[in-house]
Amino acid sequence: MTVGEQRQSQLLFTEPGGQQTDAEKVVRRELGLTDLSHRIQLTEDFSTRDSGPIRIRLRSVMGAMFHLSQAIEVPLEHEARGLVTVTRTAHKQKFDWQQLMNGMFRVHSSAHEPEATVRVHYRDTWFFIADDDLESKSTLFLLLQLFQLQAGRAPMPAPVLTIPAGGN
C-alpha cells in the first residue's frame, strides 16, 4: 500500500490487479469494503455524512505518547506506593500492555544503572530501552520526529542592541 494526498484527504493505493496481502484483506474486511478498487479514500472530516471517503480519527502526538507510556515497566514498589496507575481487566487482573504493544515499544526498569544508550534515572530507578531492542528504539525515534514536526520551528528573537543616547 502507498499513501498519497488529495484535497484534505488521504488515499491508500494498492497494486491494480495485484494479489492482495493478508493485511490488505483484513483492512478491507474491517472497513466493510466489498469492491476490489485499488484506491481507498480516507478523511478526518466528520462534518459531512456522504458515503464517499472513510472517516478516521487519528491520535495526537500527546495521545501517542500517553499510549506508549503504558509500555513502561514500573517497579512493584511504585505500584504499591500508588505512584502509578495500574490498569486492570474486568476480572481485576493487571492488564498486560506488552501484549497490546506486540513488541513495538518496551521500557525496562532497574535499580542499577544499565548499559543502554537510552536511559534515564528517576525516583531512584533507572528506566531504559535495551540496546538490542531495535523496534523500541525505532518507535522512540519516530515519536521524536513526529513531536518535532508538530512543534515546528520557533522564531528566533531579534538580537537586542543597547545604544547609549546622549551624555558623555
C-alpha positions as CSV (number, residue, x, y, z in Angstrom):
1,M,0.0,0.0,0.0
2,T,1.2,3.5,-0.7
3,V,-0.2,6.8,0.6
4,G,-1.0,10.0,-1.3
5,E,-2.8,13.3,-0.7
6,Q,-5.8,14.8,-2.4
7,R,-7.9,17.7,-1.1
8,Q,-7.8,17.3,2.7
9,S,-8.0,13.5,2.4
10,Q,-5.5,10.7,2.2
11,L,-5.6,8.0,-0.4
12,L,-4.4,4.4,0.1
13,F,-3.4,2.7,-3.1
14,T,-2.9,-1.0,-3.7
15,E,-1.4,-2.6,-6.8
16,P,-4.2,-2.7,-9.5
17,G,-4.9,-6.3,-10.3
18,G,-2.2,-7.4,-7.9
19,Q,-2.5,-10.1,-5.3
20,Q,-3.9,-8.8,-2.0
21,T,-1.8,-9.4,1.0
22,D,-3.4,-10.8,4.2
23,A,-3.1,-7.4,5.8
24,E,-5.0,-5.7,2.9
25,K,-7.7,-8.3,3.2
26,V,-8.1,-7.6,6.9
27,V,-8.2,-3.8,6.3
28,R,-10.8,-4.2,3.6
29,R,-12.9,-6.5,5.7
30,E,-12.8,-4.3,8.8
31,L,-13.7,-1.2,6.8
32,G,-16.6,-3.0,5.1
33,L,-15.1,-2.6,1.6
34,T,-16.6,-5.0,-0.8
35,D,-15.3,-3.7,-4.1
36,L,-11.7,-4.5,-5.2
37,S,-10.9,-0.9,-6.2
38,H,-7.2,-0.2,-5.8
39,R,-8.0,3.3,-4.4
40,I,-9.4,3.9,-0.9
41,Q,-10.1,7.5,0.2
42,L,-9.7,8.4,3.8
43,T,-10.5,11.7,5.6
44,E,-10.5,13.2,9.0
45,D,-13.5,15.4,8.1
46,F,-16.5,14.3,10.2
47,S,-18.7,17.3,9.2
48,T,-20.2,15.6,6.2
49,R,-22.3,12.5,6.0
50,D,-21.6,11.5,2.4
51,S,-20.7,7.9,1.7
52,G,-17.5,8.8,-0.1
53,P,-14.3,8.7,1.9
54,I,-13.9,6.6,5.0
55,R,-13.7,8.9,8.1
56,I,-10.9,8.2,10.5
57,R,-9.8,9.9,13.7
58,L,-6.0,9.8,14.4
59,R,-4.3,10.1,17.7
60,S,-2.5,13.3,18.6
61,V,1.2,13.2,19.3
62,M,0.4,13.6,23.0
63,G,-2.1,10.7,22.7
64,A,0.5,8.5,21.1
65,M,3.0,9.4,23.9
66,F,0.4,8.5,26.5
67,H,-0.3,5.2,24.8
68,L,3.4,4.3,24.6
69,S,3.9,5.3,28.2
70,Q,1.8,2.3,29.2
71,A,4.7,0.1,28.0
72,I,7.0,1.3,30.8
73,E,7.7,-1.5,33.3
74,V,7.5,0.3,36.6
75,P,8.9,-1.2,39.8
76,L,6.4,-3.0,42.0
77,E,7.3,-0.6,44.8
78,H,6.0,2.3,42.7
79,E,2.7,0.4,42.2
80,A,2.4,-0.4,45.9
81,R,3.0,3.3,46.9
82,G,0.3,4.4,44.4
83,L,2.8,6.4,42.3
84,V,1.4,5.0,39.0
85,T,-1.9,4.0,37.6
86,V,-2.4,0.2,37.2
87,T,-4.8,-0.8,34.5
88,R,-6.9,-3.8,35.5
89,T,-9.1,-6.2,33.5
90,A,-12.7,-6.8,34.2
91,H,-11.5,-9.7,36.4
92,K,-9.3,-7.3,38.5
93,Q,-6.1,-8.8,36.9
94,K,-3.3,-6.5,36.0
95,F,-3.6,-5.7,32.3
96,D,-0.6,-6.8,30.1
97,W,0.2,-3.7,28.0
98,Q,3.1,-5.6,26.3
99,Q,0.6,-8.0,24.7
100,L,-1.1,-5.0,23.2
101,M,2.2,-3.3,22.1
102,N,3.2,-6.5,20.3
103,G,7.0,-5.8,20.6
104,M,6.6,-2.2,19.3
105,F,7.8,-0.5,22.5
106,R,9.2,-1.6,25.8
107,V,10.9,0.4,28.6
108,H,12.6,-1.6,31.3
109,S,13.4,-0.5,34.9
110,S,16.3,-1.4,37.2
111,A,17.7,-0.3,40.5
112,H,21.2,-0.4,38.9
113,E,22.5,1.7,36.1
114,P,22.1,-0.3,32.8
115,E,24.5,-0.3,29.9
116,A,22.0,1.2,27.5
117,T,22.1,4.1,25.1
118,V,18.6,5.3,26.0
119,R,18.3,5.6,29.8
120,V,17.0,8.0,32.5
121,H,17.3,8.0,36.3
122,Y,14.1,8.9,38.1
123,R,12.9,8.3,41.7
124,D,15.9,6.0,42.4
125,T,15.2,3.8,39.4
126,W,16.8,3.5,36.0
127,F,14.4,3.4,33.1
128,F,15.9,2.2,29.8
129,I,15.4,0.7,26.3
130,A,17.7,-2.3,25.9
131,D,20.5,-1.8,23.4
132,D,19.4,-4.7,21.2
133,D,15.7,-3.6,21.2
134,L,15.7,-2.1,17.7
135,E,11.9,-2.0,17.5
136,S,11.6,0.2,20.6
137,K,14.4,2.5,19.5
138,S,12.8,2.9,16.1
139,T,9.4,3.7,17.8
140,L,11.0,6.3,20.1
141,F,12.9,7.9,17.1
142,L,9.6,8.1,15.1
143,L,7.9,9.6,18.1
144,L,10.6,12.2,18.4
145,Q,10.3,13.0,14.7
146,L,6.5,13.5,15.0
147,F,7.0,15.7,18.0
148,Q,9.5,17.9,16.2
149,L,7.2,18.1,13.1
150,Q,4.3,19.1,15.2
151,A,6.3,21.6,17.3
152,G,7.7,23.3,14.2
153,R,10.5,25.8,14.3
154,A,10.2,28.6,16.9
155,P,11.0,32.1,15.5
156,M,14.4,33.4,16.7
157,P,14.1,36.6,18.6
158,A,15.9,39.6,17.1
159,P,19.2,40.5,18.8
160,V,18.9,43.2,21.4
161,L,21.3,46.1,20.9
162,T,21.6,48.8,23.5
163,I,22.8,52.2,22.2
164,P,23.7,54.9,24.7
165,A,21.8,58.1,23.9
166,G,23.2,61.5,24.9
167,G,25.7,62.4,27.5
168,N,29.5,61.9,27.5
